[in-house]
Amino acid sequence: MRTAIAAFALIAALAAVPAAYAASQPTQDTTAAAEKMFTTMDTNKDGVLTKEEFAAHHMADDFAKADKNGDGKVTREEYLGHASGMQMQ
């Protein structure tokens, strides 16, 4: 009986792994939305976001978290990584 319960618990846990993994991955829709938001926020169209551009969208508090390399600007790649991390939380 204990073996059957343990086997069932193991099967149930293994069945949940793909769903948990899929939930942790950004979807095409969320990636497209983040791409669109980056383009909208990049008001001077220089391909990077500044703290001022974040502030203009009421996101000043997120700037330091998004600026992964600390160079004072957020690249498209940094923003997309930041946005996908926000989606998973």
ABEGO torsion letter per residue (X at the ends): XAAAAAAAAAAAAAAAAAAAAAAABBBAAAAAAAAAAAAAABAAGAGBBBAAAAAAAGAAAAAAAABAAGAGBBBAAAAAAAAAAAAAX
